[in-house]
Amino acid sequence: MRRERGSASLELALVTPAILVLLLFAVGVGRLAQARAEVDAAARDAARAASIARFPGAASADGASAAHSSLEEGGVSCRDLAVSIDTSGLTPGGLVGATVTCTVDLGELTLLGVPGSRTVTSHFVHPVDTYRGEVR
């Protein structure tokens, strides 16, 4: 019995780093999932803003602005951000699509300085109001 004295402390000292690594990995995966959800929200907001616009040029500008604002509010900073608005269906009853592609630095995302990046892409389609008037 005397020979086992202090073995619990030694085991705890050996297991603690592994537990911390697992915990930090779980935090990193959670933050990546949150970033993916924020990109989804940005695509949804971009499509919604574009579907309200009257002209294709304004729809593209409004959609891009909405995506940037949504990501900024969500706390996601992208190394590379691309917002593409499909205005081919910008007619009453049509569909307007938005695609947002964001490259996120993993080091910034996990707060651990992990090298590398992850590209997250989301696409959303929003209907244009059927009864809205057309501008001529």
ZASETI-220989 format. One record per atom (N, C-alpha, C): x, y, z; residue in three letters. Coordinates in steps of 0.001 Angstrom, whole numbers, padded with zeros to 6 digits. Example, Ala and Ser with C-alpha at 12.3 -4.5 7.8 and 13.67 -1.06 7.14 Angstrom:
((013190; -005690; 007800); ala)
((012300; -004500; 007800); ala)
((013200; -003300; 007800); ala)
((012850; -002250; 007080); ser)
((013670; -001060; 007140); ser)
((012900; 000030; 007870); ser)
This chain:
((000818; -001186; 000000); met)
((000000; 000000; 000000); met)
((000869; 001261; 000000); met)
((001993; 001238; 000650); arg)
((002868; 002408; 000700); arg)
((003474; 002709; -000662); arg)
((003661; 001707; -001478); arg)
((004296; 001902; -002767); arg)
((003404; 002677; -003737); arg)
((002099; 002665; -003536); glu)
((001175; 003345; -004434); glu)
((000890; 004778; -004010); glu)
((001505; 005225; -002971); arg)
((001276; 006571; -002473); arg)
((001763; 007594; -003508); arg)
((000896; 008547; -003883); gly)
((001243; 009570; -004857); gly)
((000995; 009173; -006297); gly)
((000545; 007964; -006545); ser)
((000318; 007540; -007927); ser)
((-000867; 008276; -008554); ser)
((-001863; 008657; -007771); ala)
((-003008; 009400; -008299); ala)
((-002560; 010774; -008799); ala)
((-001660; 011405; -008088); ser)
((-001142; 012706; -008526); ser)
((-000364; 012577; -009825); ser)
((000403; 011517; -009936); leu)
((001176; 011290; -011152); leu)
((000249; 011018; -012337); leu)
((-000773; 010221; -012139); glu)
((-001730; 009929; -013204); glu)
((-002457; 011192; -013647); glu)
((-002842; 012011; -012688); leu)
((-003519; 013267; -013006); leu)
((-002598; 014187; -013806); leu)
((-001337; 014245; -013426); ala)
((-000375; 015085; -014137); ala)
((-000162; 014585; -015571); ala)
((-000262; 013294; -015797); leu)
((-000085; 012745; -017142); leu)
((-001333; 012888; -018007); leu)
((-002504; 012815; -017396); val)
((-003760; 012835; -018138); val)
((-004240; 014267; -018420); val)
((-003875; 015222; -017595); thr)
((-004361; 016595; -017732); thr)
((-004049; 017206; -019097); thr)
((-002834; 017108; -019633); pro)
((-002596; 017692; -020970); pro)
((-003479; 017076; -022060); pro)
((-003709; 015783; -022002); ala)
((-004564; 015143; -023000); ala)
((-006001; 015651; -022894); ala)
((-006472; 015840; -021700); ile)
((-007836; 016358; -021499); ile)
((-007925; 017788; -022013); ile)
((-006912; 018596; -021756); leu)
((-006916; 019977; -022241); leu)
((-006891; 020037; -023772); leu)
((-006114; 019177; -024406); val)
((-006077; 019142; -025871); val)
((-007447; 018760; -026426); val)
((-008096; 017776; -025842); leu)
((-009439; 017386; -026284); leu)
((-010440; 018528; -026095); leu)
((-010336; 019230; -024979); leu)
((-011227; 020344; -024706); leu)
((-011018; 021466; -025722); leu)
((-009771; 021798; -026020); leu)
((-009484; 022845; -026995); leu)
((-009915; 022431; -028405); leu)
((-009775; 021148; -028722); phe)
((-010255; 020643; -030013); phe)
((-011770; 020816; -030118); phe)
((-012484; 020495; -029047); ala)
((-013949; 020646; -029044); ala)
((-014340; 022113; -029211); ala)
((-013604; 023011; -028577); val)
((-013880; 024442; -028723); val)
((-013638; 024876; -030163); val)
((-012552; 024403; -030765); gly)
((-012255; 024743; -032161); gly)
((-013319; 024257; -033118); gly)
((-013780; 023035; -032934); val)
((-014836; 022489; -033795); val)
((-016129; 023285; -033613); val)
((-016427; 023664; -032391); gly)
((-017626; 024465; -032126); gly)
((-017551; 025836; -032779); gly)
((-016383; 026461; -032726); arg)
((-016223; 027779; -033353); arg)
((-016288; 027678; -034873); arg)
((-015793; 026589; -035438); leu)
((-015902; 026385; -036887); leu)
((-017365; 026202; -037283); leu)
((-018113; 025470; -036486); ala)
((-019551; 025303; -036751); ala)
((-020279; 026639; -036638); ala)
((-019864; 027465; -035692); gln)
((-020469; 028788; -035545); gln)
((-020153; 029659; -036759); gln)
((-018921; 029588; -037248); ala)
((-018548; 030360; -038438); ala)
((-019361; 029898; -039644); ala)
((-019562; 028594; -039761); arg)
((-020375; 028060; -040861); arg)
((-021821; 028579; -040755); arg)
((-022358; 028634; -039553); ala)
((-023714; 029148; -039363); ala)
((-023790; 030637; -039704); ala)
((-022749; 031383; -039383); glu)
((-022734; 032812; -039715); glu)
((-022657; 033033; -041232); glu)
((-021922; 032190; -041935); val)
((-021860; 032290; -043401); val)
((-023222; 031925; -044000); val)
((-023894; 030925; -043428); asp)
((-025256; 030595; -043866); asp)
((-026188; 031795; -043681); asp)
((-026085; 032452; -042540); ala)
((-026919; 033619; -042266); ala)
((-026593; 034761; -043220); ala)
((-025316; 034923; -043555); ala)
((-024926; 035980; -044491); ala)
((-025510; 035718; -045880); ala)
((-025503; 034468; -046325); ala)
((-026089; 034132; -047627); ala)
((-027597; 034367; -047618); ala)
((-028239; 034015; -046529); arg)
((-029688; 034244; -046407); arg)
((-029999; 035736; -046441); arg)
((-029235; 036531; -045675); asp)
((-029458; 037977; -045645); asp)
((-029178; 038618; -047001); asp)
((-028143; 038138; -047692); ala)
((-027802; 038679; -049009); ala)
((-028916; 038400; -050009); ala)
((-029444; 037178; -050008); ala)
((-030531; 036837; -050933); ala)
((-031785; 037645; -050623); ala)
((-032071; 037821; -049361); arg)
((-033258; 038603; -048962); arg)
((-033122; 040052; -049406); arg)
((-031956; 040653; -049146); ala)
((-031741; 042048; -049536); ala)
((-031796; 042207; -051046); ala)
((-031248; 041264; -051774); ala)
((-031269; 041337; -053238); ala)
((-032678; 041170; -053790); ala)
((-033501; 040364; -053144); ser)
((-034859; 040125; -053651); ser)
((-035767; 041344; -053479); ser)
((-035395; 042251; -052610); ile)
((-036198; 043452; -052378); ile)
((-035865; 044553; -053382); ile)
((-034649; 044529; -053919); ala)
((-034191; 045578; -054833); ala)
((-035005; 045587; -056131); ala)
((-035016; 046718; -056785); arg)
((-035781; 046878; -058026); arg)
((-034967; 046604; -059281); arg)
((-033664; 046825; -059219); phe)
((-032809; 046683; -060392); phe)
((-031676; 045708; -060095); phe)
((-031186; 044991; -061103); pro)
((-030100; 044023; -060880); pro)
((-028842; 044632; -060267); pro)
((-028454; 045819; -060693); gly)
((-027268; 046464; -060127); gly)
((-027437; 046755; -058646); gly)
((-028604; 047278; -058300); ala)
((-028885; 047567; -056895); ala)
((-029000; 046278; -056091); ala)
((-029533; 045231; -056712); ala)
((-029676; 043940; -056020); ala)
((-028302; 043375; -055669); ala)
((-027367; 043455; -056593); ser)
((-026023; 042949; -056319); ser)
((-025343; 043747; -055221); ser)
((-025461; 045064; -055279); ala)
((-024842; 045920; -054262); ala)
((-025482; 045704; -052897); ala)
((-026813; 045645; -052858); asp)
((-027514; 045446; -051583); asp)
((-027211; 044076; -050983); asp)
((-027140; 043055; -051830); gly)
((-026834; 041707; -051358); gly)
((-025430; 041615; -050780); gly)
((-024464; 042194; -051476); ala)
((-023083; 042173; -050976); ala)
((-022962; 042942; -049670); ala)
((-023632; 044092; -049600); ser)
((-023600; 044892; -048369); ser)
((-024223; 044129; -047199); ser)
((-025334; 043453; -047453); ala)
((-025996; 042683; -046396); ala)
((-025118; 041533; -045919); ala)
((-024419; 040876; -046827); ala)
((-023533; 039768; -046444); ala)
((-022382; 040271; -045581); ala)
((-021772; 041387; -045995); his)
((-020676; 041961; -045209); his)
((-021156; 042352; -043812); his)
((-022303; 042995; -043743); ser)
((-022846; 043418; -042437); ser)
((-023153; 042220; -041546); ser)
((-023733; 041190; -042128); ser)
((-024096; 040005; -041355); ser)
((-022856; 039316; -040781); ser)
((-021813; 039189; -041589); leu)
((-020583; 038561; -041096); leu)
((-019900; 039417; -040040); leu)
((-019946; 040725; -040224); glu)
((-019350; 041623; -039234); glu)
((-020081; 041534; -037906); glu)
((-021409; 041517; -037949); glu)
((-022205; 041390; -036729); glu)
((-021972; 040045; -036052); glu)
((-021746; 038996; -036852); gly)
((-021509; 037663; -036310); gly)
((-020096; 037463; -035789); gly)
((-019216; 038431; -036027); gly)
((-017853; 038330; -035526); gly)
((-016950; 037429; -036353); gly)
((-017309; 037207; -037605); val)
((-016495; 036360; -038481); val)
((-015683; 037260; -039403); val)
((-014368; 037095; -039360); ser)
((-013525; 037847; -040292); ser)
((-012967; 036864; -041314); ser)
((-013150; 037198; -042557); cys)
((-012734; 036326; -043651); cys)
((-011428; 036819; -044254); cys)
((-010518; 035884; -044496); arg)
((-009298; 036238; -045224); arg)
((-009678; 036615; -046643); arg)
((-010492; 035789; -047267); asp)
((-011037; 036066; -048596); asp)
((-012552; 035928; -048504); asp)
((-013265; 036926; -049028); leu)
((-014725; 036894; -049027); leu)
((-015217; 037151; -050442); leu)
((-016065; 036272; -050926); ala)
((-016679; 036438; -052243); ala)
((-018190; 036312; -052092); ala)
((-018899; 037314; -052606); val)
((-020361; 037308; -052572); val)
((-020839; 037377; -054011); val)
((-021611; 036383; -054425); ser)
((-022138; 036321; -055784); ser)
((-023662; 036338; -055719); ser)
((-024255; 037289; -056432); ile)
((-025715; 037418; -056453); ile)
((-026226; 037080; -057847); ile)
((-027140; 036120; -057924); asp)
((-027755; 035733; -059192); asp)
((-029069; 036498; -059330); asp)
((-029065; 037512; -060191); thr)
((-030255; 038347; -060359); thr)
((-031049; 037987; -061616); thr)
((-030782; 036846; -062217); ser)
((-031496; 036473; -063443); ser)
((-032997; 036271; -063197); ser)
((-033389; 035987; -061987); gly)
((-034800; 035789; -061674); gly)
((-035421; 036962; -060944); gly)
((-034852; 038156; -061108); leu)
((-035349; 039341; -060394); leu)
((-036590; 039904; -061094); leu)
((-037633; 039112; -061095); thr)
((-038928; 039509; -061631); thr)
((-039979; 039052; -060632); thr)
((-041152; 039651; -060641); pro)
((-042181; 039209; -059694); pro)
((-042426; 037705; -059804); pro)
((-042315; 037019; -058672); gly)
((-042499; 035572; -058628); gly)
((-041244; 034785; -058937); gly)
((-040149; 035466; -059264); gly)
((-038894; 034791; -059581); gly)
((-038094; 034453; -058328); gly)
((-036888; 033984; -058550); leu)
((-036001; 033617; -057445); leu)
((-034662; 034329; -057600); leu)
((-034160; 034846; -056499); val)
((-032851; 035488; -056466); val)
((-031959; 034645; -055576); val)
((-030766; 034334; -056052); gly)
((-029844; 033503; -055283); gly)
((-028621; 034276; -054837); gly)
((-028049; 033846; -053731); ala)
((-026816; 034450; -053217); ala)
((-025886; 033332; -052768); ala)
((-024626; 033454; -053149); thr)
((-023597; 032513; -052726); thr)
((-022516; 033301; -052006); thr)
((-022204; 032888; -050789); val)
((-021169; 033537; -049992); val)
((-020068; 032517; -049727); val)
((-018840; 032891; -050066); thr)
((-017677; 032046; -049822); thr)
((-016705; 032817; -048942); thr)
((-016357; 032215; -047809); cys)
((-015503; 032869; -046820); cys)
((-014362; 031931; -046445); cys)
((-013129; 032420; -046535); thr)
((-011966; 031655; -046093); thr)
((-011579; 032157; -044712); thr)
((-011681; 031279; -043727); val)
((-011448; 031635; -042331); val)
((-010101; 031068; -041885); val)
((-009285; 031894; -041227); asp)
((-008029; 031412; -040653); asp)
((-008331; 030570; -039426); asp)
((-007816; 029360; -039379); leu)
((-008066; 028479; -038232); leu)
((-007409; 029003; -036962); leu)
((-006270; 029653; -037090); gly)
((-005596; 030204; -035918); gly)
((-006421; 031268; -035241); gly)
((-007043; 032111; -036029); glu)
((-007890; 033164; -035475); glu)
((-009189; 032589; -034921); glu)
((-009668; 031561; -035575); leu)
((-010934; 030960; -035185); leu)
((-010823; 030188; -033870); leu)
((-009755; 029426; -033719); thr)
((-009609; 028599; -032523); thr)
((-008866; 029295; -031396); thr)
((-008259; 030449; -031682); leu)
((-007474; 031213; -030704); leu)
((-006245; 030457; -030221); leu)
((-005818; 029445; -030972); leu)
((-004660; 028645; -030582); leu)
((-003474; 028832; -031518); leu)
((-003645; 029601; -032555); gly)
((-002576; 029775; -033518); gly)
((-002381; 028567; -034415); gly)
((-003441; 027793; -034621); val)
((-003371; 026614; -035478); val)
((-003158; 027078; -036915); val)
((-002167; 026532; -037613); pro)
((-001942; 026969; -038988); pro)
((-003026; 026440; -039932); pro)
((-003212; 027164; -041020); gly)
((-004155; 026713; -042030); gly)
((-005407; 027565; -042073); gly)
((-006254; 027232; -043010); ser)
((-007511; 027952; -043183); ser)
((-008575; 026977; -043667); ser)
((-009797; 027419; -043592); arg)
((-010931; 026597; -044021); arg)
((-011851; 027487; -044848); arg)
((-012262; 026998; -046013); thr)
((-013179; 027752; -046854); thr)
((-014590; 027231; -046638); thr)
((-015481; 028159; -046311); val)
((-016876; 027830; -046040); val)
((-017727; 028513; -047103); val)
((-018589; 027749; -047755); thr)
((-019455; 028286; -048807); thr)
((-020908; 027974; -048480); thr)
((-021762; 028952; -048731); ser)
((-023187; 028753; -048497); ser)
((-023972; 029406; -049630); ser)
((-025064; 028771; -050007); his)
((-025924; 029283; -051078); his)
((-027351; 029338; -050544); his)
((-028037; 030428; -050872); phe)
((-029419; 030582; -050430); phe)
((-030221; 031226; -051552); phe)
((-031451; 030808; -051702); val)
((-032345; 031356; -052724); val)
((-033554; 031955; -052018); val)
((-033947; 033155; -052460); his)
((-035098; 033824; -051862); his)
((-036077; 034209; -052967); his)
((-037372; 033999; -052735); pro)
((-038361; 034368; -053767); pro)
((-038576; 035883; -053800); pro)
((-038891; 036355; -054981); val)
((-039248; 037762; -055172); val)
((-040759; 037850; -055026); val)
((-041231; 038884; -054340); asp)
((-042661; 039052; -054097); asp)
((-043439; 039027; -055419); asp)
((-044448; 038186; -055491); thr)
((-045243; 038009; -056706); thr)
((-046018; 039267; -057066); thr)
((-046455; 040014; -056062); tyr)
((-047333; 041158; -056306); tyr)
((-046622; 042496; -056294); tyr)
((-045305; 042481; -056339); arg)
((-044617; 043767; -056347); arg)
((-044713; 044363; -057753); arg)
((-044720; 045654; -057837); gly)
((-044808; 046314; -059135); gly)
((-043474; 046298; -059850); gly)
((-043514; 046312; -061150); glu)
((-042296; 046351; -061934); glu)
((-041967; 047808; -062263); glu)
((-040700; 048133; -062198); val)
((-040240; 049466; -062561); val)
((-039885; 049459; -064032); val)
((-040371; 050426; -064751); arg)
((-040099; 050482; -066198); arg)
((-039229; 051643; -066533); arg)
